[in-house]
Amino acid sequence: MAQKKVEELLEKVSGNVSKRTHGAIDAVNKITGPVKGADNNKTAITFKAGKGLTIPEQFGYTAGEIHTYLDQNGLVPTSRLINAIMQKKNSKANVLAAIGWLAREDKLQFSKDGEMVSLR
């Protein structure tokens, strides 16, 4: 019975993460435009945890890749960051969720127009 409650809670949390992620994806798409080579006609995005990783763990791992990239490259165009991290076999949705994660933790600094991003 306790496991069922835990599963229901996890389902609720993952649904909330998904809703916030879709909002972040829409916001970033307005700034960066469609990502070259991505299927930009998809309206529904389904997150699937990689082998051995939960969805939040995937976002956290990708956030670490973003942090490392920005640490090495400094101020970069947002679209270049997204494309660079996607080349490491990350989905666009995963990358955008990780950017949102880092932004919410106040780890990123964006230019006023949102075109450039760096570590805070």
MODELLER restraints for C-alpha pairs under 7 A, 6 or more apart:
rsr = mdl.restraints
at = mdl.atoms
rsr.add(forms.Gaussian(group=physical.xy_distance, feature=features.Distance(at['CA:21:A'], at['CA:97:A']), mean=5.30, stdev=0.5))
rsr.add(forms.Gaussian(group=physical.xy_distance, feature=features.Distance(at['CA:24:A'], at['CA:96:A']), mean=6.60, stdev=0.5))
rsr.add(forms.Gaussian(group=physical.xy_distance, feature=features.Distance(at['CA:24:A'], at['CA:97:A']), mean=6.82, stdev=0.5))
rsr.add(forms.Gaussian(group=physical.xy_distance, feature=features.Distance(at['CA:24:A'], at['CA:100:A']), mean=6.29, stdev=0.5))
rsr.add(forms.Gaussian(group=physical.xy_distance, feature=features.Distance(at['CA:25:A'], at['CA:93:A']), mean=6.69, stdev=0.5))
rsr.add(forms.Gaussian(group=physical.xy_distance, feature=features.Distance(at['CA:25:A'], at['CA:96:A']), mean=5.79, stdev=0.5))
rsr.add(forms.Gaussian(group=physical.xy_distance, feature=features.Distance(at['CA:31:A'], at['CA:114:A']), mean=6.36, stdev=0.5))
rsr.add(forms.Gaussian(group=physical.xy_distance, feature=features.Distance(at['CA:31:A'], at['CA:115:A']), mean=6.68, stdev=0.5))
rsr.add(forms.Gaussian(group=physical.xy_distance, feature=features.Distance(at['CA:32:A'], at['CA:78:A']), mean=6.82, stdev=0.5))
rsr.add(forms.Gaussian(group=physical.xy_distance, feature=features.Distance(at['CA:32:A'], at['CA:79:A']), mean=5.45, stdev=0.5))
rsr.add(forms.Gaussian(group=physical.xy_distance, feature=features.Distance(at['CA:34:A'], at['CA:40:A']), mean=6.27, stdev=0.5))
rsr.add(forms.Gaussian(group=physical.xy_distance, feature=features.Distance(at['CA:47:A'], at['CA:55:A']), mean=6.97, stdev=0.5))
rsr.add(forms.Gaussian(group=physical.xy_distance, feature=features.Distance(at['CA:48:A'], at['CA:55:A']), mean=6.67, stdev=0.5))
rsr.add(forms.Gaussian(group=physical.xy_distance, feature=features.Distance(at['CA:49:A'], at['CA:55:A']), mean=4.78, stdev=0.5))
rsr.add(forms.Gaussian(group=physical.xy_distance, feature=features.Distance(at['CA:49:A'], at['CA:58:A']), mean=6.64, stdev=0.5))
rsr.add(forms.Gaussian(group=physical.xy_distance, feature=features.Distance(at['CA:59:A'], at['CA:94:A']), mean=6.08, stdev=0.5))
rsr.add(forms.Gaussian(group=physical.xy_distance, feature=features.Distance(at['CA:59:A'], at['CA:97:A']), mean=6.38, stdev=0.5))
rsr.add(forms.Gaussian(group=physical.xy_distance, feature=features.Distance(at['CA:59:A'], at['CA:98:A']), mean=4.99, stdev=0.5))
rsr.add(forms.Gaussian(group=physical.xy_distance, feature=features.Distance(at['CA:60:A'], at['CA:98:A']), mean=6.57, stdev=0.5))
rsr.add(forms.Gaussian(group=physical.xy_distance, feature=features.Distance(at['CA:62:A'], at['CA:95:A']), mean=6.43, stdev=0.5))
rsr.add(forms.Gaussian(group=physical.xy_distance, feature=features.Distance(at['CA:62:A'], at['CA:98:A']), mean=5.89, stdev=0.5))
rsr.add(forms.Gaussian(group=physical.xy_distance, feature=features.Distance(at['CA:63:A'], at['CA:98:A']), mean=4.70, stdev=0.5))
rsr.add(forms.Gaussian(group=physical.xy_distance, feature=features.Distance(at['CA:63:A'], at['CA:99:A']), mean=6.59, stdev=0.5))
rsr.add(forms.Gaussian(group=physical.xy_distance, feature=features.Distance(at['CA:63:A'], at['CA:102:A']), mean=6.56, stdev=0.5))
rsr.add(forms.Gaussian(group=physical.xy_distance, feature=features.Distance(at['CA:66:A'], at['CA:85:A']), mean=6.78, stdev=0.5))
rsr.add(forms.Gaussian(group=physical.xy_distance, feature=features.Distance(at['CA:70:A'], at['CA:118:A']), mean=5.91, stdev=0.5))
rsr.add(forms.Gaussian(group=physical.xy_distance, feature=features.Distance(at['CA:70:A'], at['CA:119:A']), mean=6.20, stdev=0.5))
rsr.add(forms.Gaussian(group=physical.xy_distance, feature=features.Distance(at['CA:71:A'], at['CA:119:A']), mean=6.89, stdev=0.5))
rsr.add(forms.Gaussian(group=physical.xy_distance, feature=features.Distance(at['CA:74:A'], at['CA:118:A']), mean=5.69, stdev=0.5))
rsr.add(forms.Gaussian(group=physical.xy_distance, feature=features.Distance(at['CA:75:A'], at['CA:116:A']), mean=6.44, stdev=0.5))
rsr.add(forms.Gaussian(group=physical.xy_distance, feature=features.Distance(at['CA:75:A'], at['CA:117:A']), mean=5.58, stdev=0.5))
rsr.add(forms.Gaussian(group=physical.xy_distance, feature=features.Distance(at['CA:75:A'], at['CA:118:A']), mean=4.52, stdev=0.5))
rsr.add(forms.Gaussian(group=physical.xy_distance, feature=features.Distance(at['CA:76:A'], at['CA:116:A']), mean=5.42, stdev=0.5))
rsr.add(forms.Gaussian(group=physical.xy_distance, feature=features.Distance(at['CA:76:A'], at['CA:117:A']), mean=5.62, stdev=0.5))
rsr.add(forms.Gaussian(group=physical.xy_distance, feature=features.Distance(at['CA:76:A'], at['CA:118:A']), mean=6.54, stdev=0.5))
rsr.add(forms.Gaussian(group=physical.xy_distance, feature=features.Distance(at['CA:77:A'], at['CA:115:A']), mean=5.58, stdev=0.5))
rsr.add(forms.Gaussian(group=physical.xy_distance, feature=features.Distance(at['CA:77:A'], at['CA:116:A']), mean=4.25, stdev=0.5))
rsr.add(forms.Gaussian(group=physical.xy_distance, feature=features.Distance(at['CA:77:A'], at['CA:117:A']), mean=6.19, stdev=0.5))
rsr.add(forms.Gaussian(group=physical.xy_distance, feature=features.Distance(at['CA:78:A'], at['CA:115:A']), mean=5.53, stdev=0.5))
rsr.add(forms.Gaussian(group=physical.xy_distance, feature=features.Distance(at['CA:78:A'], at['CA:116:A']), mean=5.14, stdev=0.5))
rsr.add(forms.Gaussian(group=physical.xy_distance, feature=features.Distance(at['CA:78:A'], at['CA:117:A']), mean=5.64, stdev=0.5))
rsr.add(forms.Gaussian(group=physical.xy_distance, feature=features.Distance(at['CA:82:A'], at['CA:95:A']), mean=6.51, stdev=0.5))
rsr.add(forms.Gaussian(group=physical.xy_distance, feature=features.Distance(at['CA:85:A'], at['CA:95:A']), mean=6.82, stdev=0.5))
rsr.add(forms.Gaussian(group=physical.xy_distance, feature=features.Distance(at['CA:86:A'], at['CA:92:A']), mean=6.24, stdev=0.5))
rsr.add(forms.Gaussian(group=physical.xy_distance, feature=features.Distance(at['CA:86:A'], at['CA:95:A']), mean=6.85, stdev=0.5))
rsr.add(forms.Gaussian(group=physical.xy_distance, feature=features.Distance(at['CA:102:A'], at['CA:108:A']), mean=6.22, stdev=0.5))
rsr.add(forms.Gaussian(group=physical.xy_distance, feature=features.Distance(at['CA:107:A'], at['CA:119:A']), mean=5.89, stdev=0.5))
rsr.add(forms.Gaussian(group=physical.xy_distance, feature=features.Distance(at['CA:107:A'], at['CA:120:A']), mean=5.22, stdev=0.5))
rsr.add(forms.Gaussian(group=physical.xy_distance, feature=features.Distance(at['CA:108:A'], at['CA:117:A']), mean=6.74, stdev=0.5))
rsr.add(forms.Gaussian(group=physical.xy_distance, feature=features.Distance(at['CA:108:A'], at['CA:118:A']), mean=5.74, stdev=0.5))
rsr.add(forms.Gaussian(group=physical.xy_distance, feature=features.Distance(at['CA:108:A'], at['CA:119:A']), mean=4.59, stdev=0.5))
rsr.add(forms.Gaussian(group=physical.xy_distance, feature=features.Distance(at['CA:108:A'], at['CA:120:A']), mean=4.91, stdev=0.5))
rsr.add(forms.Gaussian(group=physical.xy_distance, feature=features.Distance(at['CA:109:A'], at['CA:117:A']), mean=5.63, stdev=0.5))
rsr.add(forms.Gaussian(group=physical.xy_distance, feature=features.Distance(at['CA:109:A'], at['CA:118:A']), mean=5.29, stdev=0.5))
rsr.add(forms.Gaussian(group=physical.xy_distance, feature=features.Distance(at['CA:109:A'], at['CA:119:A']), mean=5.78, stdev=0.5))
rsr.add(forms.Gaussian(group=physical.xy_distance, feature=features.Distance(at['CA:109:A'], at['CA:120:A']), mean=5.13, stdev=0.5))
rsr.add(forms.Gaussian(group=physical.xy_distance, feature=features.Distance(at['CA:110:A'], at['CA:116:A']), mean=5.65, stdev=0.5))
rsr.add(forms.Gaussian(group=physical.xy_distance, feature=features.Distance(at['CA:110:A'], at['CA:117:A']), mean=4.46, stdev=0.5))
rsr.add(forms.Gaussian(group=physical.xy_distance, feature=features.Distance(at['CA:110:A'], at['CA:118:A']), mean=6.57, stdev=0.5))
rsr.add(forms.Gaussian(group=physical.xy_distance, feature=features.Distance(at['CA:111:A'], at['CA:117:A']), mean=6.41, stdev=0.5))
